[in-house]
Amino acid sequence: MSSLKQNFVKMLFLLGVLSFPPLNATAKAPLSTIVGRASVIDGDTIEIRGERIRLFGIDAPETSQLCQDAKGDDYRCGQKSAIALSDRIGSRTVTCQPTGLDRWRRIIAICKVSDTDLQEWMVSNGLAVAFVRYSRDYVQAEEIAKGRSLGMWAGSFMLPWEWRRRPKR
């Protein structure tokens, strides 16, 4: 093979090798348990030590979302959801077991305070709904809240994922 041809082949090989990321760049270490004091971002998102954590299997109303109570009066159900979660957690330690990452690269996790599953607590009190697109784990808790007319189920509301898709005014 001529020297020019050998150099061309070497160049192609080098370009091919350089176009692939290092093996460790694509490998993702398993997500480990996150433990600490939490700040509530909204009814389904908390932050522990700078890590945003999306609560697995539930969807809470957005902070600015309005719902109607049993009398038909508007109230800020998203804000109420976030405040209730914050009150439930208080200054206690939260333990989150990651289940994966969402499309915004936030950690998705099942989070607990002591033995209380925060997702189940939120849904069973009508402060969030089961996010059946991703999990059916909290459907029974939602049925309990509906049957007892708790939280959002006492009046009327738009499902959070529908509210996010609505045309903005």
C-alpha positions as CSV (number, residue, x, y, z in Angstrom):
1,M,0.0,0.0,0.0
2,S,1.3,3.4,-0.8
3,S,2.3,5.8,1.9
4,L,-0.5,8.2,0.9
5,K,-3.1,5.4,1.1
6,Q,-1.8,4.2,4.5
7,N,-2.0,7.7,5.9
8,F,-5.6,8.0,4.5
9,V,-6.6,4.7,6.2
10,K,-4.9,5.8,9.5
11,M,-6.8,9.1,9.3
12,L,-10.1,7.4,8.7
13,F,-9.5,5.0,11.6
14,L,-8.5,7.9,13.9
15,L,-11.6,9.9,12.9
16,G,-13.8,6.8,13.5
17,V,-12.3,6.2,17.0
18,L,-12.6,9.9,17.9
19,S,-16.3,10.0,16.9
20,F,-17.2,7.6,19.7
21,P,-17.4,8.8,23.3
22,P,-15.2,7.0,25.8
23,L,-16.9,3.9,27.3
24,N,-17.3,5.4,30.7
25,A,-19.0,8.6,29.3
26,T,-22.1,6.6,28.2
27,A,-22.2,4.2,31.2
28,K,-24.4,5.5,34.0
29,A,-23.8,4.4,37.5
30,P,-26.9,3.2,39.3
31,L,-28.6,6.0,41.1
32,S,-28.2,5.7,44.8
33,T,-30.6,6.5,47.6
34,I,-30.9,10.2,48.4
35,V,-31.4,11.2,52.0
36,G,-31.7,14.6,53.6
37,R,-33.9,17.6,54.4
38,A,-36.1,18.5,51.4
39,S,-37.3,21.8,50.0
40,V,-40.6,21.6,48.2
41,I,-40.6,23.0,44.7
42,D,-44.2,22.0,43.9
43,G,-46.7,19.2,44.8
44,D,-44.7,16.6,43.0
45,T,-41.1,17.9,43.0
46,I,-38.7,18.3,45.9
47,E,-35.0,19.2,46.2
48,I,-32.5,17.5,48.5
49,R,-28.9,18.8,48.5
50,G,-29.2,20.5,45.2
51,E,-30.8,17.4,43.4
52,R,-34.3,18.0,41.9
53,I,-36.4,14.9,42.5
54,R,-39.7,14.2,40.7
55,L,-42.0,12.1,42.9
56,F,-42.6,8.8,41.1
57,G,-46.1,7.8,39.8
58,I,-48.0,11.0,40.7
59,D,-48.9,14.3,39.1
60,A,-49.8,17.3,41.2
61,P,-51.5,20.4,39.9
62,E,-49.2,23.1,38.7
63,T,-48.4,25.9,41.2
64,S,-50.6,28.5,39.3
65,Q,-53.4,26.0,38.5
66,L,-56.8,26.8,39.7
67,C,-59.5,24.2,40.7
68,Q,-63.0,24.7,42.0
69,D,-64.1,23.7,45.5
70,A,-67.4,22.1,46.4
71,K,-69.2,25.5,46.1
72,G,-67.7,26.2,42.7
73,D,-65.3,28.8,44.0
74,D,-61.8,29.0,42.5
75,Y,-58.8,28.2,44.6
76,R,-55.1,27.7,43.9
77,C,-55.0,23.9,44.1
78,G,-51.4,23.7,42.9
79,Q,-50.3,26.0,45.7
80,K,-52.4,24.1,48.2
81,S,-50.7,20.8,47.1
82,A,-47.2,22.2,47.5
83,I,-48.0,23.7,50.9
84,A,-49.5,20.4,52.1
85,L,-46.4,18.5,51.0
86,S,-44.2,21.0,52.7
87,D,-46.2,20.7,55.9
88,R,-46.2,16.9,55.8
89,I,-42.4,16.8,55.4
90,G,-41.6,19.7,57.8
91,S,-38.0,19.5,58.9
92,R,-37.9,15.7,58.9
93,T,-35.5,13.6,56.9
94,V,-36.7,12.4,53.5
95,T,-35.4,9.2,51.9
96,C,-35.8,8.8,48.2
97,Q,-35.1,5.7,46.2
98,P,-34.5,6.7,42.5
99,T,-36.3,4.8,39.8
100,G,-34.8,6.7,36.8
101,L,-34.5,10.0,35.1
102,D,-37.2,12.0,33.4
103,R,-36.7,13.8,30.0
104,W,-35.4,16.9,31.8
105,R,-32.8,14.7,33.5
106,R,-34.4,15.1,36.9
107,I,-34.3,12.1,39.2
108,I,-37.6,10.3,39.6
109,A,-37.9,8.6,42.9
110,I,-40.1,7.0,45.5
111,C,-39.8,9.2,48.6
112,K,-40.7,8.6,52.2
113,V,-40.7,10.4,55.5
114,S,-40.3,7.7,58.2
115,D,-42.5,4.9,56.8
116,T,-44.9,7.3,55.0
117,D,-44.8,7.0,51.2
118,L,-45.2,10.7,50.2
119,Q,-46.7,9.8,46.8
120,E,-49.4,7.7,48.3
121,W,-50.1,10.3,51.0
122,M,-50.5,13.1,48.4
123,V,-52.8,11.0,46.2
124,S,-54.9,9.6,49.0
125,N,-55.5,13.1,50.3
126,G,-56.6,14.4,46.9
127,L,-53.6,16.7,46.5
128,A,-52.2,14.8,43.5
129,V,-53.5,12.2,41.1
130,A,-52.1,8.8,40.0
131,F,-49.9,9.4,36.9
132,V,-51.2,6.3,35.1
133,R,-49.2,7.0,32.0
134,Y,-46.1,6.0,34.0
135,S,-47.4,3.8,36.9
136,R,-50.6,2.3,38.3
137,D,-49.1,2.2,41.8
138,Y,-51.3,4.9,43.2
139,V,-54.6,4.2,41.5
140,Q,-56.1,2.6,44.7
141,A,-55.1,5.7,46.7
142,E,-56.8,7.9,44.1
143,E,-60.0,5.8,44.3
144,I,-60.0,6.4,48.1
145,A,-59.6,10.1,47.7
146,K,-62.4,10.2,45.1
147,G,-64.7,8.1,47.2
148,R,-64.2,10.4,50.2
149,S,-64.3,13.6,48.1
150,L,-60.9,14.7,49.5
151,G,-58.9,17.6,48.2
152,M,-59.4,18.3,44.5
153,W,-62.1,15.5,44.4
154,A,-64.4,17.7,46.6
155,G,-65.0,20.0,43.6
156,S,-63.8,20.0,40.0
157,F,-60.4,20.3,38.4
158,M,-58.5,19.7,35.2
159,L,-56.0,16.8,35.3
160,P,-52.5,18.4,35.6
161,W,-51.2,16.9,32.3
162,E,-54.3,18.3,30.5
163,W,-53.9,21.7,32.2
164,R,-50.3,21.8,30.9
165,R,-51.4,21.0,27.3
166,R,-54.2,23.6,27.2
167,P,-53.7,26.7,25.0
168,K,-52.1,29.5,26.9
169,R,-54.0,32.8,27.0
